[in-house]
């Protein structure tokens, strides 16, 4: 398995020596839409490194109500808590846009990180970046109108799909954002009115990326810059 052939940015950021600790145990996997990576309070078996697609970390209430807490794709890995030795999570992790990637057993991951201090560093950095993203999701939910939250969410999907066409239904957007479906329809019409997107049944087309960023008005951008600062091409892994 060659690192250069992978799109996952965490795996690609590893030194050759650290990558060799994982490579023999990485298994290629298909991850269809709604593929369950982790379920609440269920023993974790694998750590996943997506090469494509979009996944969501979803908070679940005792009465079954759910909402997206964070989004990930080829920039990261899940469940992040495996790095600190945890074997269960209190939330649901699933794919929302189909993709493929790699997985390694939790035990093999633990063995590899115990053998190399530098191997842990990119993983811990990503845990920080993901926490920043989650904090901005909370900020967006508390302080921004639905149409701006939707603009942010579309931008985050656009970053990970790397295509202008996003195939996702209004119902699923409403579920992920924790809002009513009519609110999604209204917000999409507002974005269309500003000529930022086009929306058809089950499809959103990004028309004006720069305009979407301006419309999101500050609730998008900082977590993305934090990733580039810590894990982008110019970052270094140091002890």
HELIX and SHEET records of a PDB file:
HELIX    1   1 UNK A    3  UNK A    5  5                                   3    
HELIX    2   2 UNK A    9  UNK A   13  1                                   5    
HELIX    3   3 UNK A   16  UNK A   23  1                                   8    
HELIX    4   4 UNK A   80  UNK A   84  5                                   5    
HELIX    5   5 UNK A  106  UNK A  115  1                                  10    
HELIX    6   6 UNK A  117  UNK A  143  1                                  27    
HELIX    7   7 UNK A  146  UNK A  161  1                                  16    
HELIX    8   8 UNK A  170  UNK A  177  1                                   8    
HELIX    9   9 UNK A  181  UNK A  193  1                                  13    
HELIX   10  10 UNK A  209  UNK A  216  1                                   8    
HELIX   11  11 UNK A  222  UNK A  231  1                                  10    
SHEET    1   A 3 UNK A  27  UNK A  31  0                                        
SHEET    2   A 3 UNK A  99  UNK A 105 -1                                        
SHEET    3   A 3 UNK A  46  UNK A  50 -1                                        
SHEET    1   B 4 UNK A  36  UNK A  38  0                                        
SHEET    2   B 4 UNK A  92  UNK A  97 -1                                        
SHEET    3   B 4 UNK A  54  UNK A  60 -1                                        
SHEET    4   B 4 UNK A  66  UNK A  72 -1                                        
SHEET    1   C 3 UNK A 165  UNK A 167  0                                        
SHEET    2   C 3 UNK A 203  UNK A 206 -1                                        
SHEET    3   C 3 UNK A 197  UNK A 200 -1                                        
END                                                                             
